[in-house]
Amino acid sequence: MKFNLDGLYKILIVALRIYAIVCLVLFFIQTRFIFIPTRTVYKTPATLGLSAQEVWIPAKNWLGQTERIHGWWLPGKDPSLGTVLYFHGNGGTLGGIDQMDRLHDLGFSVLVISYRGYAKSEGGFPSESQVYADAEAAWNYLTNDRKIPPNQITIYGYSIGGAVAIDLAAKHLDARALIVQSSFTSMKDMALRQKHFRLFPLELILTQRFNSIDKVRSLKVPVLYFHGDADSLVPPSMSQALYEATPTRKQLIFIRGAEHNDAEFSLEDLEAIRKFVQIVR
């Protein structure tokens, strides 16, 4: 009996050590589960026949060194609509090029950027704090370099870019509006959707939190939420939760039959964007 207890004790110690090692690995490399950067540029404005201007925006890294964020600037046709600052998802590079085309057709001026570590942007592997800094740098570029008043800037984010957009809007209460497409409530909520992550103390090891559900409660700008009603990656209920927690003027539109990566806007959806932004002028 003593031998069996000793054997069980040794097995338990080994299991605990393995568990602790896995926790440490998750703590240090969790950004690798969240961001999927690539240096490949699959599409540029020229691909869609857009004569956008290539821009380079300076941002500081954690060492205080300057790194450049790559983006595209496209002046709009309708000054009353102002400018859209667009943030892409965790994969791809300039996923905003298609949206740039759609939004420009509506009359908006548009700035799309690639986070550092993506496409032509300089810098190493991205993190939550870094993409927030990239967003702030893009905001400063519009307000300081382009001299665009904050109340003429609509902040737009898709998927993880929605979390970036929410964070920026929570810091700049004088922005014109916020548009959030197919985004989530928090990274913890997303992790809990995976059964294997439920085994770990996420409150202790999660450093990349993207806690949008708390941030939307402090928003002062009007918010328009879009979500595909067939999204199996980020459930539509998360946009519903964000919408319900938002205290400002808000609207929630579900795109019928759309998954996470194939949300095609109808003419009605695009018109909803234009009308929403025009009303808050």
Buried (B, 14 or more C-beta within 10 A) or exposed (E): EEEEEEEEEEEEEEEEEEEEEBBEEBEEEBBEBBBEBEEEBEBBBEEBEBEBEEBEBEBEBEEEEEBBBBBBBBBBEEEEBBBBBBBBBBBBBBBBBBBBBBBBEBBBBBBBBBBBBBBBBBBEEBBBEBBBBBBBBBBBBBBEEBEBEBBBBBBBBBBBBBBBBBBBBBBBEEBBBBBBBBBBBBBBBBBEEEEEBEEBEBEEBBBBBBBBBEBBEBBEBBBBBBBBBBBEEBBBEBBBBBBEBBEBEBBBBBBEEBBBBEBEBEEEBBEBBBEBBBEBE
